[in-house]
Amino acid sequence: MGGAKKIENGSLTISGDSIAAVGPAASVPTDGARKLIDARGRVVMPGFVNCHTHIASNMLLRGLLEDVQLFEWLQTMWQLKRNFDEETLYWASLMGLVEMAKAGITTFNEHFDAYRVEPQIAALKTMPLRATLGYGFADRGLYAPITDWSWKALHSFDDKVSRHHRTGNDRVHVGLSPHSPYSCGAEMFKLVREVADAHKVVIHTHLAEGPQEVAYVSETYGTTPMQWVYSLGFLGSDVTAAHCTQLNDDDIRIMAETGTKIAHCPCCNAKLNSGTLRLRSVREAGVTVGLATDGPASHNSLDMFQEMKFAGMIHKDKTNDVEFLKTGELLEMATTGAAAAMNRPDTGKLAPGMKADVIIVDLDKPHCLPVYGEAAALVYSARADDVVTTICDGQILMEERALPGIDETEIRHRFREGALALRHRSLD
């Protein structure tokens, strides 16, 4: 990744939390290594980077409400979110981290619409992935009940930065996640920008997600969502904007000028009929774009293989150009591109000095064979359970599909029990 060529019969060494060397096996000494992993016949690549998701909350909502419009879906989901409790969110967070580790996702960008971040911080001590945890804020519409909490959290954000930012050997960062232009007013977006500048933390929001949002902003403010937040001085290179399916030419120009980045979620956008990102146009304008799964409630799985495959197919169809988005480009968008899109440039490629976030993928499977080219097999044939080993920050989290030190049976039981109880007290 990162523009480098594939290495045949290579070796990679790790020292502490970083990659020490990578190259042809004959050029990379392994004498004195405490552990050797034989990956012959397999693909060694950077861990996937999921630059927009909602783990803690959406794990609990997966499969609950299908075949409905976005805003109807949001209203029902909010009934459950108002009944979240700390323990249920902890087990949901841990279940999501386990799913990601087993799917080869080593880094993720969390937009907290559960409005309780601490349970996931605790879960990350058990399953130590690399994460940016965005505190969710809103003050109107469906999300009006969290208005007081949002303002208090914003005004005291220095406490959250001092307690959680760059903890866990710099794996865990915190950020600011105003929900969207239809759930946050101008003053909230302005304060988020002030807090981000003051504490040098990133911003992660939903923007230009669907036709309903565009209609609301047009009627309320007389412009587009992108142009409205731009007028507030909100946009910048530290902003990850999720979805962006409703962009006009001026919106794209603004994103390019401000350095605002895009988290592209093609599966969930198609499922919720939100539209399709004008990917060719934003790339031609120089906008950074990474792939993401969104939350398990809207995509149903945390599987970047699915995201790559669907992105390749839908954009070939939408552009009427089968040569658009080649397999190597899709792999870049799921690793290096996604890392850039969430402002975590220390991961996403295999190079000396980069963080040791590495996965091993077994393509010796009936659904992948014959492997004429690894990139094609990874993008269009492989799936999450083909990942056999996951390493994050130099620590082996999964080896040969086993999670050392993790009682997955208990996690599944506690998560299922909590989810069913939540549904019962919220909807029954």
C-alpha positions in Angstrom: 0.0 0.0 0.0 1.0 3.7 -0.2 2.1 3.3 -3.8 4.7 0.6 -3.0 5.0 -2.6 -5.1 4.0 -6.0 -4.0 6.8 -8.0 -2.5 7.0 -11.7 -3.4 8.5 -14.0 -0.8 9.0 -11.2 1.6 9.7 -10.9 5.4 8.4 -8.3 7.8 9.9 -7.7 11.3 8.3 -5.9 14.2 10.0 -4.3 17.2 7.8 -3.0 19.9 4.8 -1.3 18.4 6.3 -0.5 15.0 7.5 -2.2 11.8 11.3 -2.5 11.9 11.9 -3.8 8.4 10.0 -5.1 5.3 11.4 -6.4 2.0 12.5 -9.6 0.2 13.2 -12.3 2.7 16.9 -12.5 1.9 17.3 -8.8 2.8 15.4 -8.9 6.2 17.3 -10.6 9.0 15.2 -12.4 11.5 17.9 -13.7 13.8 17.1 -13.3 17.5 13.3 -12.9 16.9 11.3 -14.0 19.9 8.5 -15.3 17.6 8.4 -16.3 14.0 5.1 -16.6 12.0 5.2 -18.6 8.8 2.9 -16.9 6.3 4.1 -18.8 3.2 1.3 -19.0 0.7 -0.7 -16.2 2.4 -1.0 -12.5 2.0 0.6 -10.1 4.5 -0.9 -6.6 4.3 -1.8 -3.6 6.5 -4.7 -4.0 8.8 -7.9 -2.5 7.4 -8.8 1.0 8.5 -12.6 1.7 9.0 -12.8 5.5 8.9 -16.5 5.8 9.9 -18.5 3.5 12.1 -20.8 3.3 15.2 -19.7 0.3 17.2 -21.1 0.7 20.7 -24.6 1.6 19.7 -25.2 0.0 16.4 -24.1 -3.5 17.5 -27.3 -3.5 19.6 -29.5 -2.4 16.7 -28.2 -4.8 13.9 -31.1 -6.5 12.0 -33.7 -4.8 14.2 -35.3 -2.6 11.5 -35.0 -3.4 7.8 -36.5 -2.1 4.6 -37.4 1.4 5.8 -36.5 5.0 5.0 -33.5 6.6 6.8 -35.5 9.0 9.0 -38.0 6.3 10.0 -35.1 4.1 10.8 -33.5 6.8 12.9 -36.7 7.4 14.9 -37.1 3.8 15.9 -33.4 3.4 16.7 -33.6 6.5 19.0 -36.2 4.7 21.1 -33.5 2.1 22.0 -30.6 4.6 22.3 -32.5 6.4 25.1 -32.5 3.2 27.1 -28.8 2.4 26.8 -26.9 1.6 30.0 -23.2 1.4 30.7 -22.9 -2.4 31.1 -24.9 -3.2 27.9 -22.7 -0.7 26.0 -19.6 -2.3 27.3 -20.5 -5.8 26.1 -21.7 -4.3 22.8 -18.4 -2.5 22.4 -16.4 -5.6 23.1 -18.5 -7.6 20.7 -17.8 -5.1 18.0 -14.1 -5.0 18.7 -14.0 -8.8 18.5 -15.8 -8.7 15.2 -13.4 -6.2 13.8 -10.3 -8.0 15.0 -11.5 -11.2 13.4 -12.2 -9.3 10.1 -8.8 -7.7 10.0 -9.8 -4.2 11.0 -7.1 -2.8 13.2 -8.1 0.9 13.2 -11.5 2.5 13.4 -13.1 5.9 13.6 -16.0 5.9 16.1 -18.8 8.4 15.9 -20.5 8.0 19.2 -24.3 8.3 18.9 -24.6 6.3 22.1 -23.3 9.5 23.9 -21.4 7.3 26.5 -17.8 6.8 25.4 -16.4 5.3 28.6 -17.7 1.7 28.1 -15.8 1.5 24.8 -12.7 2.9 26.4 -12.9 0.1 28.9 -13.5 -2.5 26.2 -10.4 -1.2 24.3 -8.3 -2.3 27.2 -9.4 -5.9 26.6 -9.3 -5.8 22.8 -6.7 -3.1 22.1 -7.4 -1.9 18.6 -6.4 1.5 17.3 -9.3 4.0 17.6 -10.4 7.6 17.4 -13.4 8.0 19.6 -15.6 10.9 18.6 -18.0 12.2 21.3 -21.4 12.8 19.7 -23.2 16.1 20.1 -26.7 17.3 19.1 -29.2 19.9 20.2 -32.4 19.7 18.1 -34.9 17.5 16.3 -34.9 13.8 17.2 -31.8 14.3 19.3 -33.0 17.2 21.4 -33.1 15.1 24.6 -29.3 15.2 24.7 -29.0 18.9 24.3 -27.9 19.7 27.9 -25.4 16.8 27.9 -23.9 18.0 24.6 -23.3 21.6 25.7 -21.9 20.5 29.1 -19.6 17.9 27.4 -18.4 20.5 24.9 -17.7 23.1 27.6 -15.7 20.6 29.6 -14.0 18.8 26.8 -10.5 19.6 28.2 -11.2 17.0 30.9 -11.9 14.3 28.3 -8.8 15.2 26.4 -6.6 15.1 29.5 -8.1 11.7 30.6 -8.3 9.8 27.3 -6.6 11.5 24.4 -3.5 9.6 23.1 -3.8 6.9 25.8 -3.0 3.2 25.5 0.5 3.8 23.9 -1.2 6.5 21.6 -3.6 3.9 20.2 -6.7 5.7 21.6 -7.5 9.3 20.5 -10.6 11.3 21.2 -12.4 13.6 18.8 -15.5 15.7 18.4 -18.6 14.3 16.6 -21.4 16.8 16.0 -24.1 14.6 14.6 -25.3 16.3 11.4 -26.7 19.6 10.0 -30.2 18.5 10.8 -29.5 17.7 14.5 -26.9 20.5 15.4 -27.4 24.2 15.2 -24.9 26.9 14.0 -23.7 27.7 17.5 -22.9 24.1 18.2 -20.9 23.7 15.0 -19.0 26.9 15.8 -18.2 25.8 19.3 -17.0 22.4 18.0 -14.6 24.2 15.8 -13.3 26.3 18.7 -12.8 23.3 20.9 -11.0 21.3 18.1 -8.6 24.2 17.5 -8.0 24.7 21.2 -7.2 21.0 21.9 -5.8 19.9 18.5 -8.3 17.1 18.2 -10.1 15.9 15.0 -13.7 16.3 14.0 -16.0 13.5 12.6 -19.5 14.2 11.4 -22.2 13.2 9.0 -22.6 15.5 6.1 -24.7 15.6 2.9 -25.8 12.1 3.8 -29.2 12.0 2.0 -32.0 13.8 0.2 -33.9 14.5 3.5 -30.9 16.3 5.0 -30.5 18.4 1.8 -34.2 19.3 1.9 -34.0 20.3 5.5 -31.0 22.5 5.2 -32.2 24.1 2.0 -35.6 25.0 3.6 -34.0 26.2 6.9 -30.9 27.9 5.7 -31.3 28.4 1.9 -28.2 26.5 0.9 -26.6 23.1 0.8 -25.3 21.2 4.0 -21.7 21.6 2.8 -22.0 25.3 2.1 -23.8 26.0 5.3 -21.2 24.5 7.6 -18.5 26.1 5.4 -20.1 29.5 6.1 -19.7 28.8 9.8 -16.0 28.3 9.5 -16.4 24.6 10.4 -14.6 22.8 7.6 -10.9 22.0 7.6 -8.3 19.2 7.1 -9.1 17.8 10.5 -12.7 17.1 9.5 -13.9 13.6 8.4 -17.2 14.0 6.7 -19.1 10.7 6.4 -21.2 9.8 3.4 -21.3 13.0 1.2 -23.7 11.4 -1.3 -25.4 14.8 -2.1 -22.6 17.0 -3.4 -22.8 19.6 -6.2 -19.8 21.0 -7.9 -19.5 24.0 -5.5 -19.6 21.6 -2.5 -16.7 19.5 -4.0 -14.7 22.7 -4.7 -15.2 23.7 -1.0 -14.0 20.3 0.2 -10.9 20.4 -1.9 -10.1 24.0 -0.8 -10.5 23.3 2.9 -8.9 19.8 2.9 -12.0 18.2 4.3 -11.9 14.4 4.0 -14.6 11.9 3.1 -15.5 8.5 4.7 -17.2 6.6 1.9 -19.8 4.0 3.0 -21.2 2.6 -0.3 -23.0 -0.4 1.2 -25.1 1.5 3.8 -25.8 4.4 1.4 -27.3 2.0 -1.1 -29.2 0.1 1.5 -30.8 3.2 2.9 -31.3 4.8 -0.5 -29.2 7.8 0.5 -27.5 8.2 -2.9 -24.0 7.5 -4.2 -20.9 9.6 -3.7 -19.6 11.3 -6.8 -16.4 9.5 -6.3 -14.7 10.2 -9.6 -15.4 14.0 -9.2 -14.2 14.2 -5.7 -11.0 12.3 -6.5 -10.3 14.4 -9.5 -10.7 17.5 -7.3 -8.0 16.1 -4.9 -10.3 15.2 -2.0 -9.1 12.4 0.3 -11.5 9.5 0.4 -11.4 6.4 2.5 -13.7 3.4 2.7 -15.8 2.6 5.8 -18.5 0.2 6.8 -20.7 2.6 8.8 -22.4 1.0 11.8 -23.7 -2.6 12.0 -27.2 -1.4 12.1 -27.1 0.1 8.6 -24.6 -2.2 6.9 -25.1 -5.2 9.1 -21.5 -6.4 9.1 -18.0 -5.0 9.8 -16.4 -6.4 6.7 -14.1 -4.2 4.6 -13.9 -7.0 2.0 -17.6 -6.4 1.3 -17.1 -2.7 1.2 -14.3 -2.9 -1.3 -16.2 -5.3 -3.6 -19.4 -3.2 -3.5 -17.6 0.0 -4.0 -15.9 -1.4 -7.1 -19.2 -2.7 -8.5 -21.4 0.3 -7.9 -19.0 2.9 -9.2 -18.3 1.0 -12.3 -22.0 0.9 -12.9 -22.6 4.6 -12.0 -19.8 5.8 -14.1 -20.5 3.4 -16.9 -16.8 2.6 -16.9 -15.5 -0.8 -16.0 -12.0 0.6 -15.8 -12.8 3.0 -13.0 -11.6 1.9 -9.5 -9.1 -0.9 -10.1 -8.4 -3.5 -7.5 -5.3 -1.8 -6.3 -7.1 1.5 -5.8 -9.8 -0.2 -3.7 -7.2 -1.8 -1.5 -5.6 1.6 -1.0 -9.0 3.2 -0.1 -9.5 0.5 2.6 -6.0 1.0 4.1 -3.8 4.0 3.4 -6.7 6.1 2.1 -8.9 5.4 5.0 -6.0 6.1 7.4 -5.5 9.5 5.8 -9.3 10.2 5.8 -9.4 9.8 9.6 -6.1 11.6 10.2 -4.2 8.6 11.5 -1.2 8.6 9.1 0.9 6.3 11.2 -1.0 3.2 10.0 -2.4 1.8 6.7 0.8 0.7 5.0 3.8 -1.6 5.6 7.0 0.4 5.9 9.7 0.8 8.5 8.6 3.2 11.3 4.9 2.7 10.7 2.7 1.2 13.4 2.8 -2.6 13.4 -0.9 -3.0 12.3 -0.6 -6.1 10.2 -3.0 -8.9 9.0 -2.4 -12.2 7.3 -5.1 -13.4 4.8 -5.4 -17.0 3.6 -6.5 -17.1 0.0 -6.2 -20.9 -0.2 -10.0 -21.2 -0.1 -12.6 -22.6 -2.6 -14.1 -19.2 -3.0 -10.8 -17.6 -3.8 -9.0 -20.1 -6.0 -7.3 -20.0 -8.4 -5.4 -16.9 -7.3 -4.1 -15.3 -10.5 -3.6 -12.0 -8.7 -3.7 -11.3 -5.0 -5.4 -7.9 -5.4 -8.3 -9.3 -7.4 -8.8 -12.2 -4.9 -8.7 -9.8 -1.9 -11.2 -7.4 -3.4 -13.7 -9.6 -5.2 -13.4 -13.1 -3.7 -12.1 -12.9 -0.1 -14.2 -12.3 3.0 -13.7 -11.4 6.6 -13.2 -15.0 7.9 -10.2 -15.5 5.5 -8.2 -13.3 7.9 -6.2 -15.7 10.0 -3.9 -13.4 12.0 -4.4 -9.8 13.2 -1.6 -7.8 14.8 -2.3 -4.3 16.2 0.4 -2.0 17.7 2.8 -5.0 17.6 0.5 -7.2 19.7 -1.0 -10.4 18.3 -4.8 -10.1 18.8 -5.7 -13.1 16.7 -3.6 -16.1 15.5 -5.0 -18.8 13.3 -8.5 -17.5 14.0 -8.0 -17.8 17.8 -8.2 -14.8 20.1 -5.6 -15.3 22.9 -7.0 -14.3 26.3 -10.5 -13.6 25.0 -13.5 -15.6 26.2 -15.6 -15.1 23.0 -18.3 -17.4 24.2 -19.0 -15.2 27.3 -18.9 -12.0 25.2 -21.4 -13.4 22.8 -23.7 -14.5 25.6 -23.5 -11.3 27.6 -24.0 -9.2 24.4 -27.0 -11.2 23.2 -28.6 -11.1 26.7 -28.2 -7.4 26.9 -29.4 -6.7 23.4 -32.6 -8.7 23.9 -33.3 -7.0 27.2 -32.8 -3.6 25.6 -35.3 -4.4 22.9 -37.8 -5.7 25.4 -37.8 -2.6 27.6 -37.7 -0.2 24.6 -40.2 -1.6 22.1 -42.3 -4.3 23.6 
